[in-house]
Amino acid sequence: MDALLLLSAEGFAHATGAAAGVATMWRRAGAVAVLVPADPGVPEVAVVSDLFAAGFRRASHITDVRESPIWVEAGAIKGLAPEADAVAELAALWRAEGRGADFARPETFNASVTYRHLNEALAGMGLARGRIGVEFQALSVADFPLLATGLSPAEIVDGTGVARGLRSVKSATEIGHLRQAVGLAEVGIAAVKAAVAPGVRRSELATVWREAVAGAAPATGFSGAWEYISVGPDPWGGDAVAKAGDLVKIDVGCLIEGYTSDSGRTCVIGAPSRVQGQIFEALQAGFEAGFGLLCPGVPLAEVHRETQGAIRAKGFGAYARGHFGHSLGTGPGSEEWPFISASGGAVLEEGMVMAFECPWYLTGIGGFIIEDQVEITRDGPVSMNRLDRGLVRL
Protein backbone atom coordinates (compact mmCIF):
# COMPACT_ATOMS: atom_id res chain seq x y z
CA MET A 1 0.00 0.00 0.00
CA ASP A 2 1.18 3.54 -0.78
CA ALA A 3 -1.08 5.07 1.86
CA LEU A 4 -3.66 4.11 4.48
CA LEU A 5 -7.04 5.85 4.62
CA LEU A 6 -8.84 5.81 7.98
CA LEU A 7 -12.56 6.61 8.04
CA SER A 8 -13.96 5.41 11.39
CA ALA A 9 -14.27 7.69 14.40
CA GLU A 10 -11.94 5.45 16.43
CA GLY A 11 -9.41 5.24 13.58
CA PHE A 12 -9.49 9.01 13.21
CA ALA A 13 -8.94 9.59 16.95
CA HIS A 14 -6.12 7.05 17.10
CA ALA A 15 -4.26 8.56 14.14
CA THR A 16 -4.77 12.22 14.99
CA GLY A 17 -5.05 12.47 18.76
CA ALA A 18 -8.21 14.53 18.33
CA ALA A 19 -11.92 13.78 18.61
CA ALA A 20 -13.74 13.08 15.35
CA GLY A 21 -16.75 15.27 16.16
CA VAL A 22 -20.50 14.86 15.94
CA ALA A 23 -20.79 14.09 12.23
CA THR A 24 -19.55 10.54 12.85
CA MET A 25 -22.61 9.70 14.99
CA TRP A 26 -24.33 7.97 12.06
CA ARG A 27 -21.39 5.57 11.48
CA ARG A 28 -21.32 6.53 7.79
CA ALA A 29 -18.04 6.96 5.93
CA GLY A 30 -16.87 10.35 4.73
CA ALA A 31 -17.64 12.56 7.71
CA VAL A 32 -13.93 12.70 8.56
CA ALA A 33 -10.81 11.05 7.17
CA VAL A 34 -7.09 10.65 7.77
CA LEU A 35 -4.65 9.84 4.97
CA VAL A 36 -1.39 8.31 6.20
CA PRO A 37 1.28 7.88 3.49
CA ALA A 38 3.55 4.84 3.69
CA ASP A 39 6.52 7.20 3.25
CA PRO A 40 7.16 8.69 6.71
CA GLY A 41 8.69 11.74 5.04
CA VAL A 42 5.32 12.72 3.56
CA PRO A 43 2.98 14.47 6.04
CA GLU A 44 -0.44 13.04 6.87
CA VAL A 45 -3.60 14.79 5.74
CA ALA A 46 -6.75 15.13 7.84
CA VAL A 47 -10.20 16.10 6.60
CA VAL A 48 -12.26 17.47 9.48
CA SER A 49 -15.69 19.00 10.01
CA ASP A 50 -15.49 22.79 9.81
CA LEU A 51 -17.14 23.09 13.23
CA PHE A 52 -14.24 21.22 14.86
CA ALA A 53 -11.36 22.49 12.71
CA ALA A 54 -10.01 25.01 15.21
CA GLY A 55 -10.06 22.52 18.06
CA PHE A 56 -8.49 19.89 15.84
CA ARG A 57 -5.57 22.16 14.99
CA ARG A 58 -4.94 22.71 18.69
CA ALA A 59 -5.13 19.01 19.59
CA SER A 60 -3.41 17.21 16.70
CA HIS A 61 0.12 16.97 15.36
CA ILE A 62 -1.25 16.96 11.80
CA THR A 63 -0.77 20.31 10.07
CA ASP A 64 -2.28 19.60 6.65
CA VAL A 65 -5.92 20.07 7.65
CA ARG A 66 -8.74 20.40 5.13
CA GLU A 67 -12.28 21.28 6.10
CA SER A 68 -15.64 19.84 5.12
CA PRO A 69 -18.82 21.76 6.05
CA ILE A 70 -21.47 20.06 8.16
CA TRP A 71 -25.03 21.12 8.98
CA VAL A 72 -24.16 23.37 11.92
CA GLU A 73 -23.92 27.10 11.15
CA ALA A 74 -21.07 28.50 13.21
CA GLY A 75 -18.09 30.77 12.89
CA ALA A 76 -15.46 32.78 14.73
CA ILE A 77 -15.16 36.53 14.78
CA LYS A 78 -12.77 38.47 17.00
CA GLY A 79 -12.79 42.01 18.34
CA LEU A 80 -16.38 42.80 17.44
CA ALA A 81 -17.67 45.75 19.41
CA PRO A 82 -21.07 45.28 21.08
CA GLU A 83 -22.55 48.13 19.03
CA ALA A 84 -21.04 47.03 15.70
CA ASP A 85 -23.16 46.27 12.64
CA ALA A 86 -23.47 42.46 12.71
CA VAL A 87 -24.79 42.38 9.13
CA ALA A 88 -21.76 44.20 7.74
CA GLU A 89 -19.24 42.37 9.87
CA LEU A 90 -20.49 38.89 9.00
CA ALA A 91 -20.76 39.81 5.33
CA ALA A 92 -17.09 40.81 5.43
CA LEU A 93 -16.18 37.57 7.19
CA TRP A 94 -17.98 35.46 4.59
CA ARG A 95 -16.35 37.37 1.74
CA ALA A 96 -12.95 36.65 3.27
CA GLU A 97 -13.86 32.97 3.43
CA GLY A 98 -15.01 32.99 -0.18
CA ARG A 99 -18.59 32.22 0.79
CA GLY A 100 -21.20 33.50 -1.62
CA ALA A 101 -24.98 33.59 -1.64
CA ASP A 102 -25.02 30.14 -3.23
CA PHE A 103 -23.31 28.58 -0.19
CA ALA A 104 -25.44 25.83 1.36
CA ARG A 105 -24.83 23.42 4.19
CA PRO A 106 -25.61 19.72 3.82
CA GLU A 107 -28.35 17.94 5.72
CA THR A 108 -25.66 16.24 7.82
CA PHE A 109 -22.32 16.10 5.97
CA ASN A 110 -21.23 15.70 2.36
CA ALA A 111 -18.83 12.79 1.89
CA SER A 112 -18.02 13.86 -1.67
CA VAL A 113 -16.35 17.01 -0.31
CA THR A 114 -14.15 14.83 1.91
CA TYR A 115 -13.23 12.57 -1.01
CA ARG A 116 -12.45 15.55 -3.22
CA HIS A 117 -9.98 16.77 -0.60
CA LEU A 118 -8.43 13.30 -0.45
CA ASN A 119 -8.18 13.05 -4.23
CA GLU A 120 -6.36 16.38 -4.35
CA ALA A 121 -4.07 15.30 -1.51
CA LEU A 122 -3.18 12.05 -3.29
CA ALA A 123 -2.38 13.97 -6.46
CA GLY A 124 -0.14 16.31 -4.46
CA MET A 125 1.72 13.31 -3.05
CA GLY A 126 2.18 11.81 -6.51
CA LEU A 127 -0.21 9.00 -5.55
CA ALA A 128 -3.14 9.79 -7.84
CA ARG A 129 -2.83 6.23 -9.22
CA GLY A 130 -1.40 4.78 -6.03
CA ARG A 131 -2.49 1.70 -4.12
CA ILE A 132 -4.57 2.99 -1.22
CA GLY A 133 -5.51 0.80 1.73
CA VAL A 134 -8.93 1.81 2.98
CA GLU A 135 -10.49 0.92 6.32
CA PHE A 136 -13.16 -1.20 4.63
CA GLN A 137 -14.60 -2.20 8.01
CA ALA A 138 -15.82 1.41 8.31
CA LEU A 139 -17.61 1.32 4.94
CA SER A 140 -21.13 0.22 4.10
CA VAL A 141 -22.10 -1.10 0.69
CA ALA A 142 -24.01 2.15 0.18
CA ASP A 143 -20.89 4.21 0.95
CA PHE A 144 -18.46 2.37 -1.30
CA PRO A 145 -19.41 3.68 -4.79
CA LEU A 146 -19.02 7.31 -3.72
CA LEU A 147 -15.62 6.56 -2.19
CA ALA A 148 -14.42 4.65 -5.27
CA THR A 149 -15.52 7.45 -7.58
CA GLY A 150 -14.07 10.12 -5.35
CA LEU A 151 -10.61 8.53 -5.17
CA SER A 152 -10.43 7.47 -8.83
CA PRO A 153 -8.05 6.67 -10.53
CA ALA A 154 -6.35 5.34 -7.38
CA GLU A 155 -6.43 1.59 -6.74
CA ILE A 156 -8.43 0.81 -3.59
CA VAL A 157 -7.61 -2.24 -1.45
CA ASP A 158 -8.70 -3.39 2.00
CA GLY A 159 -6.53 -1.84 4.72
CA THR A 160 -8.67 -2.94 7.67
CA GLY A 161 -6.11 -5.44 8.93
CA VAL A 162 -3.35 -2.84 9.04
CA ALA A 163 -5.60 -0.25 10.69
CA ARG A 164 -6.86 -2.52 13.45
CA GLY A 165 -3.40 -4.04 13.96
CA LEU A 166 -1.98 -0.58 14.62
CA ARG A 167 -4.73 0.16 17.14
CA SER A 168 -4.24 -3.15 18.94
CA VAL A 169 -0.75 -2.22 20.16
CA LYS A 170 -1.10 0.56 22.69
CA SER A 171 1.10 3.55 23.42
CA ALA A 172 2.13 4.42 26.97
CA THR A 173 -0.58 7.09 27.02
CA GLU A 174 -3.27 4.62 25.93
CA ILE A 175 -2.12 2.08 28.53
CA GLY A 176 -2.34 4.84 31.12
CA HIS A 177 -5.95 5.58 30.15
CA LEU A 178 -6.85 1.89 30.43
CA ARG A 179 -5.13 1.53 33.81
CA GLN A 180 -7.01 4.53 35.13
CA ALA A 181 -10.28 3.19 33.73
CA VAL A 182 -9.92 -0.23 35.34
CA GLY A 183 -8.90 1.32 38.67
CA LEU A 184 -12.05 3.43 38.63
CA ALA A 185 -14.16 0.38 37.71
CA GLU A 186 -12.78 -1.54 40.67
CA VAL A 187 -13.95 1.24 42.99
CA GLY A 188 -17.43 0.59 41.60
CA ILE A 189 -17.09 -3.20 41.87
CA ALA A 190 -16.06 -2.92 45.52
CA ALA A 191 -19.06 -0.69 46.23
CA VAL A 192 -21.45 -3.15 44.59
CA LYS A 193 -20.00 -6.08 46.56
CA ALA A 194 -20.46 -4.11 49.77
CA ALA A 195 -24.09 -3.38 48.89
CA VAL A 196 -25.13 -6.95 48.03
CA ALA A 197 -27.53 -8.42 50.56
CA PRO A 198 -30.78 -10.37 50.59
CA GLY A 199 -33.64 -8.09 49.54
CA VAL A 200 -31.52 -5.78 47.38
CA ARG A 201 -32.71 -5.31 43.80
CA ARG A 202 -30.53 -5.50 40.71
CA SER A 203 -31.48 -1.92 39.87
CA GLU A 204 -30.29 -0.78 43.29
CA LEU A 205 -26.89 -2.38 42.69
CA ALA A 206 -26.71 -0.66 39.30
CA THR A 207 -27.35 2.66 41.05
CA VAL A 208 -24.62 1.91 43.59
CA TRP A 209 -22.25 1.20 40.69
CA ARG A 210 -23.02 4.45 38.88
CA GLU A 211 -22.82 6.60 42.00
CA ALA A 212 -19.55 5.04 43.22
CA VAL A 213 -17.92 5.55 39.84
CA ALA A 214 -19.21 9.10 39.51
CA GLY A 215 -17.95 9.94 43.00
CA ALA A 216 -14.45 8.65 42.26
CA ALA A 217 -14.19 9.86 38.65
CA PRO A 218 -11.41 12.29 37.77
CA ALA A 219 -12.28 15.90 37.03
CA THR A 220 -11.24 15.48 33.39
CA GLY A 221 -11.07 12.56 31.03
CA PHE A 222 -13.95 10.48 32.40
CA SER A 223 -16.40 9.85 29.57
CA GLY A 224 -18.82 7.19 30.81
CA ALA A 225 -19.45 3.82 32.40
CA TRP A 226 -21.44 0.69 31.62
CA GLU A 227 -22.60 -2.37 33.56
CA TYR A 228 -23.92 -5.87 33.04
CA ILE A 229 -24.86 -6.79 36.59
CA SER A 230 -27.09 -9.81 37.10
CA VAL A 231 -28.69 -11.16 40.25
CA GLY A 232 -30.05 -14.62 40.89
CA PRO A 233 -30.67 -17.68 38.74
CA ASP A 234 -31.57 -15.77 35.57
CA PRO A 235 -28.46 -14.00 34.20
CA TRP A 236 -30.63 -12.08 31.73
CA GLY A 237 -33.65 -11.40 33.83
CA GLY A 238 -35.22 -8.16 34.91
CA ASP A 239 -34.99 -6.42 38.22
CA ALA A 240 -34.38 -9.49 40.37
CA VAL A 241 -34.35 -9.28 44.18
CA ALA A 242 -31.32 -10.94 45.79
CA LYS A 243 -31.82 -13.81 48.20
CA ALA A 244 -29.55 -16.19 50.12
CA GLY A 245 -27.66 -18.52 47.80
CA ASP A 246 -27.93 -16.24 44.75
CA LEU A 247 -25.08 -15.47 42.40
CA VAL A 248 -24.30 -11.86 41.57
CA LYS A 249 -22.33 -11.32 38.36
CA ILE A 250 -20.55 -7.95 38.05
CA ASP A 251 -19.31 -7.29 34.50
CA VAL A 252 -18.48 -3.59 34.18
CA GLY A 253 -16.32 -0.93 32.57
CA CYS A 254 -15.40 2.74 32.73
CA LEU A 255 -14.19 5.05 29.97
CA ILE A 256 -11.24 7.42 30.23
CA GLU A 257 -10.68 9.63 27.17
CA GLY A 258 -12.92 7.18 25.29
CA TYR A 259 -10.88 4.08 26.23
CA THR A 260 -13.02 1.47 27.96
CA SER A 261 -12.01 -0.94 30.68
CA ASP A 262 -13.64 -4.37 31.01
CA SER A 263 -13.56 -6.49 34.18
CA GLY A 264 -15.75 -9.10 35.80
CA ARG A 265 -16.19 -10.74 39.20
CA THR A 266 -18.70 -13.22 40.66
CA CYS A 267 -20.20 -13.18 44.16
CA VAL A 268 -22.48 -15.56 46.04
CA ILE A 269 -24.71 -14.63 48.95
CA GLY A 270 -23.67 -17.11 51.62
CA ALA A 271 -21.95 -20.41 51.00
CA PRO A 272 -21.87 -21.60 47.37
CA SER A 273 -23.81 -24.73 46.46
CA ARG A 274 -22.00 -27.75 45.09
CA VAL A 275 -23.20 -26.83 41.58
CA GLN A 276 -21.96 -23.26 41.88
CA GLY A 277 -18.63 -24.42 43.26
CA GLN A 278 -18.05 -27.00 40.51
CA ILE A 279 -18.77 -24.54 37.74
CA PHE A 280 -16.66 -21.76 39.21
CA GLU A 281 -13.77 -24.16 39.84
CA ALA A 282 -13.82 -25.13 36.15
CA LEU A 283 -13.79 -21.49 35.05
CA GLN A 284 -10.88 -20.81 37.42
CA ALA A 285 -8.96 -23.68 35.90
CA GLY A 286 -9.56 -22.26 32.45
CA PHE A 287 -8.48 -18.78 33.53
CA GLU A 288 -5.27 -20.04 35.10
CA ALA A 289 -4.42 -22.17 32.05
CA GLY A 290 -4.92 -19.30 29.64
CA PHE A 291 -3.53 -16.42 31.67
CA GLY A 292 0.01 -17.77 31.73
CA LEU A 293 0.03 -17.95 27.93
CA LEU A 294 -0.68 -14.24 27.44
CA CYS A 295 2.86 -13.53 26.26
CA PRO A 296 4.33 -11.95 23.12
CA GLY A 297 4.54 -14.41 20.23
CA VAL A 298 1.79 -16.73 21.46
CA PRO A 299 -1.06 -17.30 18.97
CA LEU A 300 -4.43 -16.35 20.41
CA ALA A 301 -5.78 -19.63 19.05
CA GLU A 302 -3.45 -21.46 21.45
CA VAL A 303 -4.76 -19.43 24.41
CA HIS A 304 -8.32 -20.31 23.38
CA ARG A 305 -7.50 -24.00 23.01
CA GLU A 306 -5.81 -24.29 26.40
CA THR A 307 -8.46 -22.25 28.22
CA GLN A 308 -11.36 -24.23 26.80
CA GLY A 309 -9.50 -27.50 27.29
CA ALA A 310 -8.92 -26.82 30.99
CA ILE A 311 -12.61 -26.08 31.53
CA ARG A 312 -13.62 -29.24 29.68
CA ALA A 313 -11.11 -31.26 31.70
CA LYS A 314 -13.15 -30.47 34.82
CA GLY A 315 -15.91 -32.64 33.40
CA PHE A 316 -17.75 -30.12 31.22
CA GLY A 317 -16.76 -31.77 27.98
CA ALA A 318 -19.18 -29.88 25.72
CA TYR A 319 -18.44 -26.40 27.07
CA ALA A 320 -17.83 -24.10 24.10
CA ARG A 321 -17.15 -20.38 23.87
CA GLY A 322 -16.33 -18.46 20.69
CA HIS A 323 -13.75 -16.20 22.33
CA PHE A 324 -12.22 -15.79 25.76
CA GLY A 325 -11.52 -12.10 25.47
CA HIS A 326 -10.57 -9.23 23.24
CA SER A 327 -8.59 -6.05 22.84
CA LEU A 328 -9.76 -2.78 24.35
CA GLY A 329 -9.87 0.69 22.87
CA THR A 330 -12.16 3.45 21.63
CA GLY A 331 -14.58 1.50 19.42
CA PRO A 332 -18.35 1.77 19.56
CA GLY A 333 -18.55 -1.17 21.99
CA SER A 334 -16.40 -2.67 24.73
CA GLU A 335 -14.83 -5.36 22.53
CA GLU A 336 -12.25 -4.83 19.79
CA TRP A 337 -10.11 -7.05 17.56
CA PRO A 338 -8.08 -9.18 18.13
CA PHE A 339 -10.15 -11.84 19.85
CA ILE A 340 -8.88 -14.80 21.86
CA SER A 341 -10.54 -17.24 19.52
CA ALA A 342 -9.84 -20.50 17.73
CA SER A 343 -10.05 -18.90 14.29
CA GLY A 344 -8.68 -15.38 14.70
CA GLY A 345 -5.14 -16.10 13.53
CA ALA A 346 -3.61 -13.17 15.48
CA VAL A 347 -0.50 -13.41 17.65
CA LEU A 348 0.02 -11.54 20.91
CA GLU A 349 2.39 -8.58 20.82
CA GLU A 350 4.10 -6.54 23.51
CA GLY A 351 2.00 -3.44 24.21
CA MET A 352 -1.37 -5.06 23.64
CA VAL A 353 -4.01 -4.76 26.37
CA MET A 354 -6.45 -7.67 26.42
CA ALA A 355 -9.58 -8.35 28.43
CA PHE A 356 -9.20 -12.05 29.33
CA GLU A 357 -12.44 -13.66 30.49
CA CYS A 358 -13.95 -16.99 31.41
CA PRO A 359 -17.75 -16.53 31.63
CA TRP A 360 -20.68 -18.91 31.72
CA TYR A 361 -24.34 -17.85 31.80
CA LEU A 362 -26.70 -20.59 32.93
CA THR A 363 -30.38 -19.74 33.27
CA GLY A 364 -31.58 -21.57 36.37
CA ILE A 365 -28.21 -21.20 38.12
CA GLY A 366 -26.97 -17.69 37.32
CA GLY A 367 -24.15 -15.77 35.70
CA PHE A 368 -20.46 -16.53 36.30
CA ILE A 369 -17.49 -14.48 35.15
CA ILE A 370 -13.79 -14.10 35.85
CA GLU A 371 -12.33 -11.26 33.79
CA ASP A 372 -9.11 -9.29 34.08
CA GLN A 373 -7.65 -6.52 31.99
CA VAL A 374 -4.14 -7.65 31.02
CA GLU A 375 -1.15 -5.77 29.65
CA ILE A 376 1.07 -7.92 27.43
CA THR A 377 4.65 -7.12 28.41
CA ARG A 378 8.03 -8.46 27.35
CA ASP A 379 8.15 -10.47 30.58
CA GLY A 380 4.62 -11.85 30.35
CA PRO A 381 1.08 -10.90 31.36
CA VAL A 382 0.50 -8.15 33.92
CA SER A 383 -3.03 -7.84 35.26
CA MET A 384 -4.27 -4.29 35.75
CA ASN A 385 -6.81 -5.56 38.30
CA ARG A 386 -6.29 -5.69 42.04
CA LEU A 387 -9.49 -7.32 43.31
CA ASP A 388 -9.45 -11.04 44.14
CA ARG A 389 -10.59 -13.28 41.26
CA GLY A 390 -12.12 -15.95 43.46
CA LEU A 391 -15.80 -16.61 44.07
CA VAL A 392 -16.57 -13.94 46.66
CA ARG A 393 -18.77 -15.08 49.56
CA LEU A 394 -20.96 -12.32 50.91
SULWO-V313334 format. One record per residue. PHI is phi in whole degrees, -180 to 180 (none if undefined). Layout:
# SULWO-V313334
<<PHI> <PHI>>
This chain:
# SULWO-V313334
<<none> <-87> <-161> <-117> <-110> <-105> <-123> <-79> <-62> <-71> <-65> <-61> <-62> <-65> <-80> <-108> <79> <-129> <-69> <-79> <93> <-73> <-70> <-87> <-63> <-88> <56> <-111> <-72> <105> <-69> <-141> <-162> <-131> <-109> <-113> <-67> <-66> <-77> <-67> <-82> <-101> <-65> <-71> <-125> <-119> <-108> <-127> <-65> <-59> <-62> <-107> <-63> <-63> <-64> <-62> <-63> <-75> <-92> <-107> <-78> <-75> <-106> <-88> <-117> <-121> <-106> <-127> <-70> <-116> <-72> <-82> <-83> <-154> <-177> <-137> <-140> <-110> <70> <-81> <-71> <-56> <-100> <-71> <-86> <-61> <-61> <-67> <-66> <-71> <-62> <-66> <-62> <-66> <-62> <-64> <-83> <80> <-89> <-106> <-67> <-86> <-65> <-140> <-94> <-74> <-59> <-132> <-151> <-118> <-62> <-65> <-66> <-59> <-70> <-65> <-59> <-66> <-61> <-65> <-65> <-61> <-61> <-65> <-87> <77> <-116> <-57> <-111> <-74> <-99> <-109> <-82> <-111> <-70> <-57> <-61> <-94> <-109> <-95> <-59> <-67> <-80> <-63> <-58> <-65> <-63> <-60> <-67> <-66> <-95> <-56> <-96> <-63> <-88> <-105> <-131> <-78> <-109> <-58> <-61> <-66> <-62> <-75> <-65> <-64> <-73> <-74> <-97> <-93> <-79> <-61> <-65> <-64> <-61> <-62> <-61> <-69> <-64> <-64> <-65> <-73> <-63> <-65> <-62> <-70> <-61> <-67> <-61> <-61> <-67> <-65> <-58> <-68> <-90> <-69> <-166> <-55> <96> <-84> <-86> <-57> <-64> <-69> <-67> <-63> <-66> <-58> <-58> <-62> <-71> <-65> <-65> <-61> <-70> <-101> <-65> <-68> <-67> <-132> <96> <-73> <-130> <141> <-154> <-142> <-149> <-125> <-97> <-127> <-130> <87> <-73> <-109> <-69> <-114> <-103> <45> <-98> <-67> <-102> <-69> <-140> <-57> <92> <-75> <-87> <-127> <-97> <-120> <-118> <-143> <-158> <-124> <-117> <-120> <53> <88> <-90> <-99> <-86> <-159> <-142> <-148> <-138> <-124> <-123> <-134> <-85> <95> <-77> <-70> <-73> <-60> <-61> <-60> <-64> <-62> <-67> <-66> <-60> <-66> <-66> <-63> <-62> <-64> <-63> <-65> <-67> <-82> <-59> <-65> <-91> <-79> <-130> <-55> <92> <-87> <-65> <-63> <-63> <-68> <-62> <-61> <-61> <-71> <-65> <-65> <-63> <-68> <-67> <-64> <-66> <-84> <108> <-97> <-66> <-107> <-61> <-145> <-136> <-69> <-149> <-109> <142> <-167> <-75> <-128> <-175> <-116> <-69> <-69> <-124> <-92> <-121> <-129> <-65> <-88> <-106> <-83> <-129> <-75> <-116> <-66> <82> <-83> <-121> <-65> <-130> <-59> <99> <-71> <-126> <-115> <-89> <-106> <-139> <-129> <-103> <-158> <-117> <-122> <-62> <106> <-122> <136> <-100> <-121> <-158> <-126> <-146> <-119> <-101> <-123> <-88> <-89> <-112> <-57> <-94> <124> <-76> <-126> <-73> <-87> <-90> <-120> <-73> <-60> <-87> <-69> <-71> <-82> <-93> <-114>>
